[in-house]
Amino acid sequence: MPLLDQYANGVTTAIGFFWNALWAFVLGYAISAAIQVFVPKKRLTHQMGDANLRSVSLAGLFGAVSSSCSFAALSAARSLFQKGAHFIATVAFMFASTNLVIELGVLIFLFLGWEYLAAELVGGILMIAISALLIRLTYPEKLINAAKKHADDAGNQDEEDFDWKKRIKSLKGWQQVGTRFAMEWQMVWREILIGFTIAGFIAVFVPNQVWQTLFMAEAASGDQTNMPFLVVLENALIAPFVAAATFIGSMGNIPLATVLSAGGVSFAGIMGFIYSDLMVPPLVKVNARYYGWKAALYIAAIMYASIVVTALTLHYAYAVIGIIPEGSRDIAEVSAFGINYTFFLNIAAFALGGLLLWLRYRDQHAASETPDHNDHEHDHHSGHQHHDHGSSSLWSFKNILILTVLVALTAGLIIKAALAF
């Protein structure tokens, strides 16, 4: 029964992807939660009203210490825009919050290697600079003004301000870290589940020949340093559309990027794919809801152009230096189970996650016993009220998809166990 065997292998590959990334997720989101709780943001947001280097740099910094959830990034960006942040700074925040966050960097290092991590960091900064330049050159003032009027500011709150030294020494502060940690997982677990499952099945069922044909890998003859310009250009141009077609945002596209790299896709194509998490249709639709369709499509066009130029620049910069990675880590390696360093790191991750969830429980318990805890609730939810993952309805498309994925994974494990006997 080769088909059932392949199906079971697809499931175990998907679970293996997640197993090998689990400790990175927990560590990354724990650090992210601590930064969000202990770094005052009010002073930053008040200095983003211009399109100068300082304003854009602060927006990038603010994005880098924010949530890596794509939906949360768009929600926070809208909040900044409504509070007076310049449109250029708003777009810079979007790029930074999905490309310069700690948890994403750790995941890229594990799945793809240090070369891709360095490219992600340098490329994230480069994309911000390119997008700022493009917006300056094409600035559609009427469109931006219309976007400001379209943005709905109902329910938004001012960014919190506090004494971080006092908070970091308090139990209440660390309880808020636990709550923020849980909130981060609540925002991203669907994308992670869908993304890793799709990557596992694609790794098993889609032949490398498909990617080689789509990305013209055969014309490259396996030598990325001397790859024809038209091939590199085609890879950079098509990668964002492939990313959009997956409907996977945020952290879920990294294992799939590993699959593409193993299939012979160029360095420019892989980087273009990774950068395109904000190009997926659900996220473009969210921007349309926030700013109107014209502004949303303008933002998407700016992002697309910035992604393509950045991917090409990085490819040829790496070629000159001579550090273009020839292929990625083996799929079997990044999806394998075993008693190794990953096993012990995951054990530590379970302990850390358990501690943070216990702190969250204590935080909620303390809040429920305090009649006046408006400030407490404000600290938890500031800037993260409206993420709209499209799952408010029990029978929404995403919830049905999540249920389908869970059933598929369970069935695969049952089949795997049955075939083993």
VOLO-143548 format. One record per residue: residue in one letter; x, y, z of N, C-alpha, C in turn. Coordinates in pm, whole numbers, padded with zeros to 5 digits, always signed. Layout:
BEGIN
AXYZXYZXYZ;...
***
This chain:
BEGIN
M+00084-00119+00000+00000+00000+00000+00088+00126+00000;P+00152+00153-00113+00246+00266-00118+00181+00401-00090;L+00055+00419-00134-00012+00547-00113-00035+00573+00036;L-00082+00469+00108-00102+00486+00252+00030+00509+00323;D+00133+00442+00276+00265+00459+00336+00315+00602+00315;Q+00294+00657+00194+00332+00795+00166+00254+00892+00253;Y+00124+00863+00267+00039+00948+00349+00089+00952+00493;A+00119+00834+00546+00170+00827+00683+00304+00899+00695;N+00389+00887+00593+00517+00956+00595+00499+01108+00591;G+00397+01155+00517+00368+01297+00513+00331+01350+00651;V+00251+01272+00723+00209+01311+00858+00329+01312+00954;T+00410+01207+00950+00524+01202+01042+00628+01309+01007;T+00640+01343+00878+00732+01450+00840+00683+01584+00895;A+00552+01609+00885+00495+01733+00938+00516+01742+01089;I+00488+01631+01159+00506+01631+01305+00654+01642+01340;G+00739+01581+01258+00883+01592+01280+00931+01735+01264;F+00879+01805+01164+00912+01946+01147+00881+02024+01276;F+00760+02001+01327+00719+02075+01446+00802+02034+01568;W+00830+01905+01582+00909+01857+01696+01046+01924+01699;N+01109+01934+01584+01243+01991+01580+01243+02142+01597;A+01126+02205+01579+01117+02351+01594+01053+02392+01726;L+01003+02294+01804+00924+02326+01922+00999+02413+02022;W+01121+02373+02055+01195+02449+02156+01222+02592+02109;A+01243+02607+01977+01268+02741+01922+01143+02827+01934;F+01026+02767+01908+00901+02840+01923+00882+02888+02067;V+00899+02795+02161+00877+02830+02302+00975+02936+02348;L+01103+02918+02316+01204+03015+02356+01178+03150+02289;G+01149+03147+02159+01127+03271+02086+01008+03349+02139;Y+00896+03280+02162+00778+03349+02211+00792+03391+02357;A+00871+03318+02434+00897+03360+02572+00977+03490+02573;I+01080+03497+02490+01160+03621+02481+01076+03735+02427;S+00996+03704+02323+00909+03805+02264+00810+03859+02367;A+00752+03770+02447+00656+03811+02550+00722+03901+02654;A+00844+03863+02695+00915+03944+02794+00947+04083+02739;I+00989+04090+02614+01019+04220+02554+00895+04307+02547;Q+00782+04246+02506+00659+04323+02493+00608+04373+02628;V+00633+04298+02733+00585+04337+02866+00678+04440+02930;F+00809+04426+02908+00904+04509+02981+00958+04629+02902;V+00927+04639+02773+00975+04752+02693+00863+04854+02678;P+00876+04975+02735+00772+05078+02719+00762+05122+02573;K+00640+05128+02522+00621+05159+02381+00567+05300+02357;K+00513+05361+02459+00449+05491+02440+00546+05595+02386;R+00666+05596+02437+00764+05695+02394+00807+05672+02249;L+00804+05546+02207+00839+05516+02068+00732+05565+01972;T+00606+05534+02003+00497+05565+01910+00483+05714+01887;H+00519+05795+01985+00505+05940+01972+00613+06002+01883;Q+00710+05921+01840+00819+05975+01760+00822+05916+01619;M+00707+05868+01572+00700+05807+01440+00618+05889+01341;G+00598+06016+01372+00509+06097+01289+00572+06153+01163;D+00703+06136+01147+00772+06188+01029+00823+06074+00942;A+00872+06111+00825+00926+06010+00733+01078+06012+00733;N+01138+06064+00840+01284+06072+00846+01345+05940+00894;L+01477+05936+00894+01549+05813+00931+01518+05771+01074;R+01509+05866+01164+01483+05835+01305+01346+05769+01321;S+01245+05825+01257+01109+05773+01269+01100+05632+01212;V+01159+05612+01094+01154+05480+01030+01234+05378+01111;S+01347+05420+01166+01429+05330+01248+01355+05288+01374;L+01286+05383+01437+01209+05350+01556+01095+05255+01523;A+01033+05277+01407+00926+05187+01364+00980+05046+01344;G+01100+05037+01284+01162+04906+01266+01196+04840+01398;L+01247+04920+01492+01280+04868+01624+01154+04821+01697;F+01049+04902+01688+00923+04868+01752+00867+04739+01692;G+00877+04725+01560+00830+04604+01494+00909+04482+01536;A+01040+04498+01551+01125+04385+01586+01097+04331+01726;V+01044+04415+01816+01015+04369+01951+00866+04341+01969;S+00793+04335+01857+00650+04308+01863+00623+04163+01829;S+00495+04129+01822+00454+03992+01789+00488+03959+01645;S+00528+03832+01621+00557+03788+01484+00431+03742+01411;C+00317+03739+01482+00193+03701+01417+00157+03804+01311;S+00136+03760+01188+00110+03854+01078-00016+03935+01102;F-00121+03871+01154-00245+03942+01182-00223+04047+01291;A-00148+04011+01394-00119+04106+01501-00035+04221+01448;A+00056+04193+01356+00140+04298+01298+00055+04401+01225;L-00042+04354+01148-00128+04446+01074-00217+04526+01167;S-00266+04462+01272-00350+04531+01369-00271+04640+01442;A-00149+04605+01486-00066+04703+01555-00025+04816+01461;A+00002+04783+01334+00039+04886+01237-00076+04985+01217;R-00197+04934+01208-00312+05023+01194-00324+05114+01315;S-00301+05059+01434-00308+05138+01556-00206+05252+01552;L-00084+05220+01509+00020+05323+01497-00020+05431+01397;F-00074+05388+01285-00115+05481+01180-00223+05577+01231;Q-00316+05523+01307-00424+05605+01362-00373+05703+01466;K-00266+05665+01535-00212+05750+01642-00112+05852+01592;G-00096+05860+01459-00011+05965+01403+00117+05919+01339;A+00145+05789+01337+00266+05741+01270+00258+05770+01121;H+00368+05809+01063+00372+05834+00919+00348+05704+00843;F+00293+05715+00723+00263+05596+00645+00389+05514+00617;I+00500+05582+00591+00627+05512+00566+00670+05435+00690;A+00656+05496+00807+00691+05428+00932+00597+05310+00958;T+00471+05325+00918+00375+05216+00935+00414+05093+00854;V+00452+05114+00729+00496+05003+00643+00625+04943+00696;A+00716+05028+00746+00840+04978+00805+00811+04886+00923;F+00713+04925+01003+00673+04842+01117+00622+04706+01070;M+00541+04705+00963+00489+04579+00910+00602+04485+00871;F+00700+04538+00797+00812+04455+00753+00891+04403+00873;A+00922+04491+00968+01006+04453+01081+00938+04350+01169;S+00807+04366+01191+00737+04276+01283+00717+04137+01226;T+00744+04118+01098+00732+03984+01039+00865+03931+00984;N+00972+04011+00991+01100+03965+00937+01217+03982+01032;L+01203+04062+01136+01316+04088+01225+01292+04040+01368;V+01186+03960+01388+01156+03912+01524+01245+03793+01560;I+01267+03775+01688+01362+03675+01737+01320+03534+01700;E+01192+03500+01723+01149+03362+01703+01163+03317+01558;L+01142+03409+01464+01158+03376+01324+01304+03348+01291;G+01393+03429+01347+01537+03409+01324+01586+03274+01374;V+01539+03235+01492+01579+03105+01546+01531+02992+01455;L+01407+03004+01407+01351+02900+01322+01425+02890+01189;I+01459+03004+01130+01534+03005+01004+01671+02941+01024;F+01736+02972+01135+01867+02912+01163+01857+02760+01172;L+01753+02710+01240+01738+02566+01257+01710+02495+01125;F+01623+02552+01044+01576+02484+00923+01664+02512+00802;L+01723+02629+00793+01792+02668+00670+01940+02699+00689;G+01979+02741+00808+02121+02767+00831+02152+02914+00852;W+02275+02940+00893+02314+03077+00931+02314+03172+00813;E+02342+03120+00692+02343+03209+00576+02206+03273+00553;Y+02103+03193+00569+01967+03245+00551+01929+03338+00666;L+01976+03308+00787+01948+03395+00900+02010+03533+00879;A+02137+03534+00837+02204+03662+00810+02132+03739+00700;A+02090+03666+00595+02018+03731+00486+01885+03785+00532;E+01817+03712+00620+01688+03758+00671+01703+03890+00747;L+01806+03900+00829+01826+04021+00908+01867+04139+00821;V+01967+04117+00737+02013+04224+00649+01903+04262+00550;G+01837+04159+00495+01731+04184+00398+01612+04256+00458;G+01580+04226+00585+01469+04295+00650+01494+04444+00657;I+01617+04482+00695+01653+04624+00700+01653+04685+00560;L+01705+04609+00463+01710+04659+00325+01569+04679+00270;M+01478+04588+00299+01340+04602+00251+01273+04727+00308;I+01301+04755+00434+01246+04876+00495+01297+05000+00423;A+01428+05001+00394+01487+05116+00324+01429+05131+00184;I+01416+05019+00112+01364+05024-00025+01218+05068-00026;S+01139+05013+00066+00997+05050+00070+00981+05198+00104;A+01065+05250+00195+01060+05392+00228+01091+05478+00106;L+01191+05436+00030+01228+05511-00091+01117+05506-00194;L+01059+05388-00215+00953+05374-00315+00829+05457-00277;I+00796+05457-00149+00679+05535-00106+00705+05684-00123;R+00829+05727-00092+00864+05868-00112+00849+05907-00258;L+00892+05818-00348+00890+05850-00491+00749+05847-00549;T+00662+05767-00490+00527+05748-00549+00417+05800-00458;Y+00452+05870-00353+00359+05902-00245+00224+05953-00296;P+00119+05870-00282-00016+05910-00325-00092+05976-00210;E-00077+06106-00197-00130+06177-00081-00280+06158-00064;K-00355+06165-00174-00500+06148-00165-00536+06008-00117;L-00462+05909-00166-00487+05771-00125-00459+05751+00023;I-00349+05808+00071-00312+05794+00212-00414+05865+00301;N-00457+05982+00259-00559+06054+00337-00689+05975+00343;A-00725+05913+00231-00846+05830+00229-00830+05710+00320;A-00708+05653+00325-00682+05538+00412-00698+05578+00558;K-00653+05698+00593-00667+05745+00731-00815+05756+00770;K-00896+05807+00677-01039+05819+00705-01106+05683+00713;H-01054+05588+00636-01115+05455+00631-01085+05373+00755;A-00968+05399+00815-00927+05318+00931-01025+05335+01047;D-01062+05225+01105-01158+05227+01215-01082+05230+01346;D-01101+05337+01424-01027+05349+01549-01110+05308+01670;A-01223+05243+01649-01307+05202+01761-01236+05099+01847;G-01233+05124+01977-01181+05026+02072-01032+05032+02092;N-00959+05112+02015-00815+05119+02034-00782+05198+02160;Q-00675+05161+02224-00631+05228+02346-00493+05286+02324;D-00458+05384+02405-00324+05440+02397-00223+05338+02444;E-00102+05348+02391+00003+05257+02434+00038+05284+02580;E+00067+05179+02650+00098+05190+02791+00234+05256+02813;D+00250+05312+02931+00379+05367+02974+00399+05324+03118;F+00522+05290+03155+00545+05236+03289+00694+05240+03319;D+00727+05212+03442+00867+05201+03485+00911+05057+03466;W+00989+05031+03362+01025+04893+03330+01113+04831+03439;K+01194+04911+03507+01280+04858+03613+01195+04804+03729;K+01090+04876+03761+01001+04832+03868+00922+04710+03825;R+00875+04710+03700+00794+04598+03653+00874+04469+03645;I+00998+04475+03599+01077+04353+03578+01114+04287+03711;K+01108+04364+03820+01139+04309+03952+01015+04256+04024;S+00898+04275+03964+00774+04238+04032+00721+04105+03981;L+00651+04034+04069+00585+03909+04030+00476+03937+03928;K+00405+04049+03947+00298+04085+03855+00351+04102+03713;G+00470+04160+03701+00530+04177+03569+00554+04044+03501;W+00607+03947+03573+00633+03816+03514+00505+03738+03490;Q+00403+03766+03570+00273+03705+03541+00218+03758+03408;Q+00242+03885+03381+00201+03941+03253+00278+03879+03137;V+00405+03843+03161+00482+03772+03058+00415+03639+03026;G+00370+03567+03131+00299+03441+03109+00172+03460+03028;T+00098+03566+03059-00025+03594+02984+00006+03630+02839;R+00106+03713+02819+00143+03750+02682+00192+03629+02603;F+00266+03540+02668+00314+03417+02604+00196+03334+02555;A+00094+03318+02640-00024+03242+02602-00098+03310+02487;M-00106+03442+02490-00174+03516+02384-00103+03499+02250;E+00030+03499+02254+00107+03480+02130+00074+03345+02066;W+00068+03243+02147+00035+03110+02095-00108+03104+02043;Q-00199+03170+02113-00337+03173+02067-00349+03238+01929;M-00261+03333+01900-00267+03403+01774-00205+03324+01658;V-00106+03240+01687-00030+03181+01577-00047+03030+01560;W-00110+02962+01656-00107+02815+01649-00176+02761+01525;R-00280+02830+01478-00349+02783+01357-00257+02789+01236;E-00187+02904+01220-00097+02918+01106+00017+02816+01113;I+00068+02794+01235+00177+02697+01252+00129+02557+01216;L+00012+02518+01267-00043+02385+01240-00065+02364+01091;I-00130+02459+01027-00157+02447+00883-00028+02447+00804;G+00061+02541+00835+00186+02554+00760+00274+02431+00768;F+00292+02377+00889+00378+02261+00906+00315+02137+00844;T+00184+02125+00851+00118+02009+00789+00131+02013+00638;I+00104+02129+00579+00118+02143+00434+00262+02113+00391;A+00358+02167+00466+00499+02144+00432+00533+01996+00438;G+00482+01924+00539+00510+01782+00550+00456+01703+00433;F+00333+01732+00391+00274+01660+00277+00341+01698+00145;I+00375+01826+00130+00443+01868+00007+00580+01801-00004;A+00651+01791+00110+00783+01728+00109+00776+01584+00061;V+00667+01515+00090+00653+01374+00054+00589+01354-00082;F+00486+01431-00113+00404+01405-00231+00446+01484-00355;V+00506+01600-00339+00540+01682-00455+00684+01655-00496;P+00705+01602-00616+00841+01572-00662+00923+01700-00678;N+01052+01689-00658+01141+01804-00676+01132+01860-00817;Q+01095+01774-00913+01085+01816-01052+00985+01931-01068;V+00881+01930-00985+00780+02036-00992+00842+02171-00960;W+00919+02176-00851+00984+02302-00813+01092+02340-00912;Q+01164+02241-00962+01269+02269-01060+01212+02328-01188;T+01094+02281-01226+01029+02335-01346+00974+02475-01319;L+00905+02490-01206+00842+02617-01173+00945+02728-01157;F+01058+02695-01096+01162+02795-01070+01280+02784-01167;M+01262+02713-01277+01363+02702-01383+01498+02655-01328;A+01493+02563-01231+01616+02519-01165+01706+02442-01260;E+01647+02372-01359+01729+02295-01452+01819+02385-01534;A+01770+02506-01563+01851+02600-01642+01969+02653-01564;A+01963+02639-01431+02071+02690-01346+02187+02592-01336;S+02164+02467-01372+02268+02363-01369+02328+02344-01230;G+02251+02380-01127+02296+02356-00990+02400+02453-00939;D+02448+02546-01022+02552+02641-00981+02486+02776-00956;Q+02457+02808-00831+02386+02932-00802+02475+03055-00819;T+02604+03040-00800+02694+03155-00814+02695+03207-00956;N+02688+03116-01052+02689+03155-01194+02553+03136-01260;M+02449+03140-01182+02314+03120-01234+02278+03233-01331;P+02217+03201-01446+02176+03305-01540+02085+03408-01474;F+02104+03535-01513+02027+03643-01452+01877+03622-01468;L+01834+03575-01584+01691+03557-01608+01631+03454-01514;V+01708+03353-01478+01659+03252-01384+01644+03313-01244;V+01746+03387-01202+01740+03452-01070+01624+03550-01065;L+01608+03627-01172+01499+03724-01179+01363+03653-01174;E+01349+03545-01251+01223+03471-01251+01191+03416-01114;N+01294+03365-01044+01273+03311-00909+01225+03420-00813;A+01291+03536-00820+01253+03645-00731+01112+03697-00762;L+01076+03699-00889+00944+03749-00930+00831+03654-00893;I+00856+03524-00905+00748+03427-00886+00733+03384-00740;A+00839+03395-00660+00835+03346-00522+00722+03407-00440;P+00698+03539-00447+00587+03595-00368+00451+03538-00408;F+00434+03504-00537+00306+03446-00581+00291+03302-00529;V+00401+03229-00523+00397+03094-00466+00362+03103-00318;A+00422+03199-00247+00392+03218-00106+00245+03255-00087;A+00195+03342-00173+00054+03384-00164-00039+03266-00188;A+00000+03176-00279-00084+03062-00312-00094+02962-00198;T+00005+02960-00108+00001+02868+00004-00095+02913+00113;F-00127+03044+00115-00214+03102+00219-00153+03086+00358;I-00023+03065+00367+00044+03049+00495+00119+03177+00529;G+00092+03233+00645+00164+03351+00687+00251+03323+00807;S+00323+03426+00850+00398+03423+00973+00502+03309+00974;M+00502+03226+01080+00607+03126+01100+00587+02999+01019;G+00468+02978+00966+00438+02851+00903+00507+02826+00771;N+00564+02931+00709+00622+02910+00577+00770+02870+00580;I+00833+02866+00697+00976+02832+00703+01002+02685+00665;P+00927+02587+00720+00952+02449+00674+00924+02431+00526;L+00827+02502+00471+00800+02493+00328+00914+02556+00249;A+00974+02662+00302+01092+02720+00237+01206+02619+00233;T+01215+02537+00336+01317+02431+00339+01290+02329+00230;V+01164+02295+00210+01126+02202+00104+01163+02260-00033;L+01134+02387-00054+01166+02451-00182+01317+02453-00206;S+01392+02483-00100+01537+02488-00114+01594+02352-00149;A+01540+02247-00084+01584+02111-00115+01546+02071-00258;G+01443+02137-00312+01398+02108-00448+01475+02182-00554;G+01575+02262-00516+01660+02328-00615+01627+02472-00643;V+01537+02533-00566+01502+02673-00587+01621+02761-00547;S+01643+02869-00620+01758+02955-00597+01750+03028-00465;F+01863+03082-00423+01870+03160-00300+01776+03280-00307;A+01772+03348-00422+01682+03462-00439+01537+03420-00426;G+01503+03304-00482+01366+03254-00473+01326+03221-00331;I+01417+03158-00256+01387+03123-00117+01367+03248-00033;M+01455+03346-00048+01442+03468+00031+01315+03543-00008;G+01283+03547-00137+01159+03611-00180+01038+03542-00121;F+01044+03410-00111+00934+03334-00052+00918+03366+00096;I+01029+03368+00170+01024+03393+00314+00972+03533+00343;Y+01014+03630+00263+00974+03769+00287+00827+03795+00259;S+00759+03703+00192+00626+03732+00138+00510+03691+00227;D+00535+03677+00357+00425+03632+00443+00312+03733+00453;L+00339+03860+00425+00233+03960+00428+00161+03974+00294;M+00200+03891+00197+00139+03898+00064+00026+03798+00047;V+00002+03713+00146-00102+03612+00130-00239+03681+00128;P-00334+03630+00050-00464+03696+00031-00538+03733+00160;P-00542+03646+00264-00614+03686+00386-00559+03813+00450;L-00426+03831+00440-00366+03949+00500-00389+04074+00415;V-00386+04058+00284-00421+04170+00196-00565+04213+00222;K-00651+04116+00245-00791+04145+00274-00805+04221+00406;V-00725+04185+00505-00728+04256+00633-00687+04402+00613;N-00581+04425+00535-00539+04562+00506-00649+04638+00432;A-00721+04569+00345-00831+04633+00273-00941+04675+00370;R-00963+04594+00473-01064+04628+00573-01019+04749+00655;Y-00888+04758+00678-00836+04868+00759-00827+04999+00681;Y-00778+04991+00556-00745+05113+00482-00824+05133+00353;G-00900+05033+00310-00966+05038+00180-00884+04959+00077;W-00951+04911-00028-00884+04824-00125-00772+04894-00201;K-00793+05020-00238-00688+05089-00314-00560+05100-00234;A-00571+05138-00108-00453+05149-00023-00390+05012+00002;A-00476+04909+00022-00424+04775+00046-00344+04724-00074;L-00395+04746-00193-00324+04702-00314-00196+04784-00334;Y-00199+04912-00297-00078+04995-00305+00029+04941-00211;I-00012+04907-00087+00082+04850+00009+00139+04718-00045;A+00053+04634-00102+00098+04506-00157+00197+04528-00271;A+00171+04627-00355+00262+04656-00467+00398+04704-00416;I+00397+04791-00314+00522+04838-00255+00599+04722-00195;M+00529+04635-00125+00593+04519-00064+00652+04427-00170;Y+00574+04401-00276+00622+04312-00382+00749+04365-00445;A+00749+04492-00480+00868+04551-00542+00987+04547-00448;S+00964+04577-00320+01073+04575-00221+01128+04434-00202;I+01040+04335-00202+01082+04196-00185+01168+04151-00303;V+01124+04180-00424+01198+04137-00543+01336+04202-00547;V+01342+04333-00525+01471+04404-00529+01563+04351-00419;T+01509+04329-00300+01590+04278-00189+01642+04138-00218;A+01558+04051-00269+01599+03914-00300+01711+03913-00404;L+01697+03995-00507+01802+04002-00610+01932+04058-00553;T+01922+04163-00473+02040+04225-00414+02115+04126-00326;L+02042+04055-00241+02106+03957-00153+02171+03844-00231;H+02103+03798-00335+02157+03688-00415+02294+03725-00472;Y+02301+03842-00532+02427+03880-00597+02532+03926-00497;A+02492+03981-00384+02587+04013-00279+02649+03886-00223;Y+02567+03784-00201+02617+03655-00153+02706+03589-00259;A+02670+03606-00386+02751+03548-00494+02890+03610-00498;V+02897+03741-00479+03026+03811-00480+03112+03765-00362;I+03049+03754-00246+03122+03711-00126+03157+03562-00133;G+03073+03485-00206+03095+03342-00221+03036+03258-00110;I+02920+03304-00056+02860+03228+00055+02716+03184+00024;I+02680+03179-00104+02547+03129-00137+02539+02982-00098;P+02445+02944-00012+02434+02803+00028+02386+02718-00089;E+02452+02609-00115+02411+02517-00222+02314+02416-00164;G+02187+02449-00170+02085+02363-00111+02072+02390+00037;S+01970+02334+00098+01946+02356+00240+01975+02228+00317;R+01945+02228+00442+01960+02107+00521+01863+02001+00472;D+01904+01879+00484+01824+01768+00434+01691+01760+00506;I+01582+01733+00430+01449+01724+00489+01444+01618+00598;A+01509+01506+00574+01510+01399+00674+01576+01445+00804;E+01676+01532+00790+01748+01579+00909+01660+01670+00995;V+01586+01762+00931+01507+01859+01007+01370+01806+01045;S+01342+01680+01010+01213+01620+01051+01233+01490+01127;A+01357+01463+01167+01387+01335+01233+01359+01342+01383;F+01323+01226+01439+01306+01211+01583+01428+01136+01637;G+01464+01166+01760+01577+01094+01819+01610+01149+01956;I+01690+01074+02031+01737+01119+02161+01864+01199+02136;N+01848+01327+02110+01961+01414+02079+01939+01548+02149;Y+02016+01649+02107+02005+01779+02174+01864+01837+02160;T+01795+01809+02047+01660+01859+02029+01565+01801+02134;F+01583+01673+02165+01499+01608+02265+01510+01680+02399;F+01633+01705+02444+01654+01768+02574+01613+01915+02573;L+01633+01984+02460+01586+02123+02450+01435+02130+02456;N+01367+02032+02395+01221+02028+02401+01171+02000+02542;I+01243+01913+02615+01206+01889+02755+01214+02019+02834;A+01324+02094+02812+01338+02223+02879+01229+02320+02835;A+01191+02312+02707+01086+02399+02654+00952+02370+02720;F+00924+02241+02740+00800+02204+02810+00798+02262+02951;A+00914+02256+03017+00922+02310+03154+00902+02462+03154;L+00968+02530+03059+00954+02675+03049+00811+02715+03015;G+00752+02643+02918+00614+02671+02879+00519+02648+02995;G+00541+02540+03070+00457+02511+03186+00466+02621+03290;L+00588+02670+03315+00607+02778+03412+00534+02905+03368;L+00545+02940+03240+00480+03061+03189+00328+03048+03193;L+00276+02929+03163+00132+02909+03171+00083+02914+03314;W+00166+02865+03408+00129+02876+03550+00126+03023+03592;L+00223+03102+03544+00223+03245+03573+00100+03313+03513;R+00058+03266+03396-00063+03320+03336-00185+03288+03423;Y-00190+03166+03472-00301+03126+03559-00304+03215+03683;R-00187+03239+03743-00180+03323+03861-00223+03466+03828;D-00186+03512+03708-00223+03646+03663-00375+03659+03650;Q-00437+03560+03586-00582+03563+03569-00654+03551+03704;H-00598+03468+03791-00658+03450+03923-00652+03580+04002;A-00538+03648+03996-00523+03774+04068-00618+03880+04010;A-00633+03880+03878-00721+03977+03813-00866+03954+03851;S-00905+03827+03860-01044+03796+03894-01078+03833+04037;E-00976+03840+04124-00999+03875+04263-00988+04024+04290;T-00946+04100+04188-00930+04245+04202-01045+04315+04132;P-01131+04384+04203-01247+04449+04140-01208+04549+04033;D-01104+04628+04061-01064+04731+03965-00932+04690+03902;H-00940+04625+03785-00818+04582+03718-00816+04627+03573;N-00869+04745+03549-00871+04797+03412-00730+04815+03358;D-00641+04871+03445-00504+04892+03398-00437+04760+03370;H-00472+04661+03452-00414+04527+03436-00454+04469+03301;E-00583+04477+03271-00631+04425+03143-00572+04505+03028;H-00557+04635+03049-00502+04720+02945-00361+04677+02907;D-00280+04644+03011-00144+04600+02984-00141+04474+02900;H-00242+04388+02918-00243+04260+02847-00281+04276+02702;H-00371+04368+02676-00433+04370+02544-00395+04491+02460;S-00315+04581+02515-00282+04702+02440-00217+04670+02308;G-00275+04723+02201-00220+04702+02069-00252+04569+02008;H-00332+04484+02076-00358+04351+02023-00507+04315+02032;Q-00593+04414+02020-00734+04383+02037-00795+04318+01916;H-00756+04358+01799-00830+04318+01679-00738+04249+01580;H-00721+04121+01596-00635+04048+01504-00714+03980+01395;D-00841+03959+01416-00930+03904+01315-00864+03798+01229;H-00847+03681+01284-00792+03569+01209-00896+03504+01121;G-01008+03563+01111-01111+03504+01027-01171+03379+01087;S-01167+03366+01219-01214+03242+01282-01315+03269+01390;S-01387+03383+01383-01483+03414+01485-01603+03320+01482;S-01638+03269+01365-01749+03176+01352-01700+03033+01371;L-01782+02952+01442-01743+02813+01466-01722+02738+01337;W-01805+02770+01234-01796+02700+01108-01728+02785+01001;S-01637+02872+01042-01562+02951+00945-01470+02859+00865;F-01423+02910+00752-01336+02831+00665-01211+02784+00740;K-01151+02877+00818-01027+02841+00886-01050+02734+00992;N-01160+02744+01066-01188+02643+01167-01217+02506+01105;I-01286+02507+00992-01310+02381+00921-01178+02323+00872;L-01089+02412+00823-00958+02366+00777-00876+02309+00891;I-00882+02375+01007-00808+02327+01125-00859+02188+01165;L-00990+02171+01166-01048+02041+01201-01005+01935+01100;T-01004+01970+00973-00961+01876+00869-00816+01835+00889;V-00731+01933+00922-00589+01905+00943-00571+01812+01063;L-00642+01838+01171-00630+01753+01290-00675+01610+01262;V-00784+01596+01187-00833+01463+01150-00730+01393+01061;A-00674+01468+00966-00575+01410+00874-00450+01363+00949;L-00404+01443+01045-00286+01405+01123-00315+01282+01209;T-00431+01280+01272-00468+01164+01355-00478+01037+01270;A-00542+01049+01154-00555+00933+01065-00418+00884+01020;G-00328+00977+00991-00193+00939+00948-00117+00864+01055;L-00130+00907+01179-00063+00837+01289-00120+00697+01308;I-00251+00684+01293-00315+00552+01304-00265+00460+01193;I-00259+00514+01071-00211+00435+00957-00065+00394+00978;K+00016+00489+01028+00157+00460+01054+00173+00347+01154;A+00092+00352+01260+00097+00247+01362+00051+00113+01306;A-00054+00118+01223-00106-00006+01164-00004-00069+01069;L+00062+00013+00989+00162-00040+00895+00284-00095+00965;A+00310-00046+01087+00426-00091+01160+00410-00235+01211;F+00285-00280+01222+00260-00416+01273+00242-00510+01157;
***
